[in-house]
């Protein structure tokens, strides 16, 4: 790994000074790289809300299919589907399915990172760290406007 501009601390001192390191990361909003085995193994310590801000705005590409049976929502890149008789039900189901996928992804990251699904990591992390209302905004689904009858139509 290239020399980092992010402050690095060796594992042993980080372990013995964990309280101070946590204070710097949390209260000081300071990123820290913890390194061991002469830099061969490294990890990044960062506040979740700081990481959320760093990841920025993200919208998931959601396709909607309406038919007589209801609504299907699909995120093509991830293969995640949500179903419902109404758009609201389909949104709720899609959010449930995304949360389940994110949970599986981060519980077994090596299973996913070794495949093309590893490309989902940033979007899923952004989604997983977001509050529920922001998760829904990430879908970018607007409720359709009700049709308005033309005034003065004959």
DABELTA-V569583 format. One record per pair of residues at least 12 apart in sequence whose ideal C-beta (glycine too) atoms are under 8 Angstrom apart, sorted by the first residue. I is the first residue (numbers start at 1). J is the second residue. D is the distance in Angstrom with one decimal. If there is no record, write none. Layout:
<<I:J:D> <I:J:D>>
This chain:
<<1:39:6.5> <1:42:6.4> <4:33:5.8> <6:31:4.9> <6:32:7.3> <6:33:5.2> <6:44:7.3> <7:30:6.7> <7:31:7.2> <7:32:5.8> <7:33:7.0> <8:32:7.4> <8:33:4.3> <8:34:7.6> <8:35:5.2> <8:39:8.0> <8:42:7.6> <9:21:6.6> <9:32:5.9> <9:33:7.4> <9:34:5.9> <9:35:7.2> <10:34:7.7> <10:35:5.8> <10:36:6.7> <11:34:5.7> <11:35:6.6> <11:36:3.7> <12:36:7.9> <14:32:7.5> <14:34:4.7> <21:34:7.9> <21:45:6.9> <25:45:4.9> <25:46:6.6> <25:47:6.2> <26:47:5.7> <29:47:6.5> <29:50:5.6> <31:44:6.4> <31:45:6.9> <31:46:5.1> <31:50:7.7> <32:44:7.4> <32:45:4.4> <32:46:7.9> <33:45:7.6> <48:129:5.4> <49:129:7.8> <51:125:7.5> <51:129:6.5> <52:126:6.9> <52:129:4.6> <52:130:6.7> <55:122:6.5> <55:125:6.7> <55:126:4.5> <55:129:7.6> <56:126:8.0> <58:122:7.7> <58:123:5.8> <58:126:4.7> <58:127:7.7> <58:138:6.0> <59:138:6.0> <59:139:7.7> <59:140:4.4> <60:75:5.4> <60:78:7.9> <60:98:7.9> <60:123:6.5> <60:127:7.5> <60:138:5.4> <60:139:5.8> <60:140:6.9> <61:75:6.4> <61:76:6.4> <61:77:6.2> <62:74:7.0> <62:75:5.7> <62:94:7.2> <62:139:5.1> <62:140:6.4> <62:141:5.9> <63:75:7.8> <63:76:6.3> <64:87:7.5> <64:90:7.5> <64:141:7.0> <69:85:7.6> <70:83:6.6> <70:84:5.6> <70:85:4.2> <70:86:7.0> <70:89:7.4> <70:90:6.9> <71:83:7.3> <71:84:5.5> <71:85:7.4> <71:86:6.6> <71:87:5.2> <71:89:7.4> <71:90:4.0> <72:90:6.7> <73:90:4.8> <73:91:6.8> <73:93:7.7> <73:94:4.6> <73:139:7.7> <73:141:7.3> <75:94:7.5> <75:98:7.5> <77:119:7.8> <77:120:7.2> <78:98:7.9> <78:101:6.8> <78:117:7.9> <78:120:5.6> <78:123:7.8> <80:94:6.8> <80:97:5.1> <80:98:5.7> <80:101:5.8> <81:94:7.2> <81:97:6.6> <82:94:2.6> <82:95:7.3> <82:96:7.5> <82:97:5.7> <87:141:7.3> <87:143:6.7> <87:144:7.5> <91:136:6.7> <91:139:6.6> <91:141:6.1> <94:139:6.7> <95:132:7.7> <95:135:6.0> <95:136:6.4> <95:139:7.5> <98:124:7.9> <98:127:6.1> <98:135:7.3> <99:128:7.8> <99:135:7.8> <101:124:7.0> <102:124:4.7> <102:127:5.8> <102:128:4.4> <103:128:8.0> <105:117:7.4> <105:120:6.8> <105:121:7.4> <105:124:5.3> <106:124:7.5> <106:125:7.8> <106:128:6.6> <109:121:7.8> <126:138:7.3>>
